[in-house]
Amino acid sequence: MIISRCAAVGALFAAAAFAQNLSEFEKHVTEFTLDNGMHFIVVERHQAPVVSFHTYVNAGAVDDPQGETGMAHMFEHMAFKGTAEIGSKNWAEEQRAIAAIETVYDQLDAERAKGPLADPARVAALKSDLQTAIEKAETFVDTNLYPRIIEENGGEGLNASTGEDSTNFFYSLPSNRAELWFLLESARFKAPVYREFYKERAVVREERRMRTESEPQGKLIEALGATAIEAHPYRRPAVGWPSDIENLRVTEAEKFFHTYYVPADITISIVGDIDPAAARRFADHYFAPLPKGPLPPRPTTVEPEQQGPKSAEVESASQPIEFIAYKRASQYDKNDPVYDVISSILSSGRTGLLYKSLVRDSRAALAAGAESSYPGSKYPNLFMLYLVPSMGKTLAENEKELYAVLDKLKNEKVDNETLQRVKTRERAALIRQLDGNSGLASLLATYYANFGDWRKLFTQLDEYDKITPDDVQRVARELFTDQNKTVAFLKPPGAPQPPNAPAPASGETR
């Protein structure tokens, strides 16, 4: 469906007015917290008979236990496998078959634990028995029944995602099917089943192989994280290290679920054509029975102060690419909105300083940009820049021009016209997300879980407006220092290191 430009502009202005008037927006919001601690945000939007649901679990890859990287990501893959009642041809038999898998796996792990004294023949026999047990369990699976039920009832956008800081599950349903969501979603949390766990583990391992091990850019970004971040769990890849993925167990997944998937650590946002009173009744009926549990532990490791510039290099015959990362504070720091503005000043399409200097004017780069927060934002993280040289241009030439742009930000105050354009861009990007039910549901849950109040979503617009040229210059001077920098680059096999690059630092390897 094509919307006319006039209609799109009208919608944008309508959304802007809606977003800016917080008191008016609050009239459409109902919030409540169940006795077990699960929080709900319900927003009435009756323009269309559709409701978007978003479940935000305040646990992500940063919470993966030591030796179990990739565990949070596994729950994204297990999300829609079903329940005891949905997805099994014979749950009693399937349950016994799943238990049999774990029995054989325990025996295999026990034999492997003997190290050099392990019996190779017994290990091979147990591996064969394990595969047989897994295949037997799969015969009881009614494949994709859970998502089929959703689709057959008009569901759209069924998906899940795992980040460093959270795991999210979301989709939309016709408003007359709202109760179905409460039934299906609550069942997943009341009694999770680990159906096809090892099949999905293999899928995750293949995902890592395709996106990281076979992709030079994937290798490079992983090397950047492991080099720039010395101690904090942000240094680990969200998908997991290979050896960890290959050894994830259902027993470990159960422990993770009972630790992190407690009601008080889950926020649910519902946006669309729904009666808040009905939503409360459904929540009480379907989610209130979930047992209350203690809030999970959080990472206690504090990233030490960087003692000097670092670098990492990855040999590849592909197009040279470079990432440059600077340590920055978390999203709770007073300068957080300034980081966003600096990123937009540098990398806002064709008006960004990096595009104009490196791509348009000197043609040194095919692409150059910035990301204000990587890989997560709940804890101190990285402000990242990237460079992709043009044919015949070197990384060294690109670096020289990049640093000239950064020096200009540090030594000259950004003009008011540029700053205002960036503020307008940030505001418009936020408003576009508010316009759709699913985008709004995602933002409300995220802001509530991270800041304790979804209103931060709106008040941050005021924070952007307060940023001055002095703020930009001050934060740029604090941020863009050699002491604070890590460089990671792809280079052809045998090629010399870029001039003046620091010696490669040792990163985490598995």
Buried (B, 14 or more C-beta within 10 A) or exposed (E): EEEEEEEEEEBBEEBBEBBBEBEEBBEBBBBBEBEBBBBBBBBBBEEEBBBBBBBBBBBBBBBBBEEBBBBBBBBBBBBBBBBBEBBBEEBEBBBEBBEBBBEBBEBBEEBBEEEEEBEEEBBEBBBEBBEEBBEBBBEBBBEEBBBBBBEEBBBEEBEBBBBBBBBBBBBBBBBEBBBBBBBBBBBBBBEBBBBBBBBBBBEBBEBBBEBBEEBBBBBBBBBBBBBBBBEBBBBBBBBBBBEBBEBBBBEBBEBBBEBBBBBBBBBBBBBBBBBBEBBBEBBBEBBEEBEEBEEBEEBEEEBEEBEEBBBBBBEBEEEBBBBBBBBBBEBEEEBBBBBBBBBBBBBBEEBBBBBBBBBEEBEBBBBBBBBBBBBBBBBBBBBBBBBBBBEEBBBBBBBBBBEEBBEEBBEEBBEEEBBEBBBEBBBEEBBEBBBBBBBBBBBBBBBBBBBEEBBBBBEBBEBBEEBEBEBBBBBBEBBBBEEBBBBBBBBEEEEEBBEEBBEBBEBBEE
